[in-house]
Amino acid sequence: MRDWQHARGPHVTKMPATGRFPAVATFVHDGTDVDAETSFATGLDWVLDAVAAKLDRPPA
């Protein structure tokens, strides 16, 4: 996990500064004390919620 944080850290810290990713901003700033399993579960919930929202929309 630490290797990933060091490798991706600069990119992940720049993303919130754009204002385009408020959920990422919250996660980056507030999620520093969260363990890897909780982080994964939260991220998976976000992805599944997005997929469900997409499926609930009528076809364009």
Rosetta constraint file for C-alpha pairs under 8 A:
AtomPair CA 1 CA 5 HARMONIC 6.26 0.50
AtomPair CA 1 CA 36 HARMONIC 7.68 0.50
AtomPair CA 2 CA 6 HARMONIC 6.15 0.50
AtomPair CA 3 CA 7 HARMONIC 6.09 0.50
AtomPair CA 4 CA 8 HARMONIC 5.86 0.50
AtomPair CA 4 CA 9 HARMONIC 7.74 0.50
AtomPair CA 5 CA 9 HARMONIC 5.09 0.50
AtomPair CA 6 CA 10 HARMONIC 7.78 0.50
AtomPair CA 8 CA 12 HARMONIC 6.09 0.50
AtomPair CA 9 CA 13 HARMONIC 6.00 0.50
AtomPair CA 10 CA 14 HARMONIC 6.35 0.50
AtomPair CA 11 CA 15 HARMONIC 6.43 0.50
AtomPair CA 12 CA 16 HARMONIC 7.43 0.50
AtomPair CA 12 CA 28 HARMONIC 7.53 0.50
AtomPair CA 13 CA 17 HARMONIC 7.42 0.50
AtomPair CA 13 CA 28 HARMONIC 7.13 0.50
AtomPair CA 14 CA 18 HARMONIC 7.14 0.50
AtomPair CA 15 CA 19 HARMONIC 7.58 0.50
AtomPair CA 15 CA 20 HARMONIC 7.60 0.50
AtomPair CA 15 CA 21 HARMONIC 6.82 0.50
AtomPair CA 15 CA 24 HARMONIC 7.51 0.50
AtomPair CA 15 CA 25 HARMONIC 7.44 0.50
AtomPair CA 16 CA 20 HARMONIC 7.06 0.50
AtomPair CA 16 CA 21 HARMONIC 5.90 0.50
AtomPair CA 16 CA 22 HARMONIC 6.67 0.50
AtomPair CA 16 CA 24 HARMONIC 6.35 0.50
AtomPair CA 16 CA 25 HARMONIC 4.53 0.50
AtomPair CA 16 CA 28 HARMONIC 7.87 0.50
AtomPair CA 17 CA 25 HARMONIC 7.89 0.50
AtomPair CA 21 CA 25 HARMONIC 6.27 0.50
AtomPair CA 22 CA 26 HARMONIC 6.27 0.50
AtomPair CA 23 CA 27 HARMONIC 6.20 0.50
AtomPair CA 24 CA 28 HARMONIC 5.95 0.50
AtomPair CA 25 CA 29 HARMONIC 6.06 0.50
AtomPair CA 26 CA 30 HARMONIC 5.61 0.50
AtomPair CA 26 CA 31 HARMONIC 7.30 0.50
AtomPair CA 27 CA 31 HARMONIC 4.78 0.50
AtomPair CA 27 CA 32 HARMONIC 7.80 0.50
AtomPair CA 28 CA 32 HARMONIC 6.68 0.50
AtomPair CA 31 CA 39 HARMONIC 7.84 0.50
AtomPair CA 34 CA 38 HARMONIC 6.34 0.50
AtomPair CA 34 CA 39 HARMONIC 6.34 0.50
AtomPair CA 35 CA 39 HARMONIC 6.22 0.50
AtomPair CA 36 CA 40 HARMONIC 6.09 0.50
AtomPair CA 37 CA 41 HARMONIC 6.23 0.50
AtomPair CA 38 CA 42 HARMONIC 6.12 0.50
AtomPair CA 39 CA 43 HARMONIC 6.15 0.50
AtomPair CA 40 CA 44 HARMONIC 6.02 0.50
AtomPair CA 41 CA 45 HARMONIC 6.14 0.50
AtomPair CA 42 CA 46 HARMONIC 6.36 0.50
AtomPair CA 43 CA 47 HARMONIC 6.31 0.50
AtomPair CA 44 CA 48 HARMONIC 6.09 0.50
AtomPair CA 45 CA 49 HARMONIC 5.98 0.50
AtomPair CA 46 CA 50 HARMONIC 6.22 0.50
AtomPair CA 47 CA 51 HARMONIC 6.26 0.50
AtomPair CA 48 CA 52 HARMONIC 6.07 0.50
AtomPair CA 49 CA 53 HARMONIC 6.11 0.50
AtomPair CA 50 CA 54 HARMONIC 6.22 0.50
AtomPair CA 51 CA 55 HARMONIC 6.21 0.50
AtomPair CA 52 CA 56 HARMONIC 6.16 0.50
AtomPair CA 53 CA 57 HARMONIC 6.62 0.50
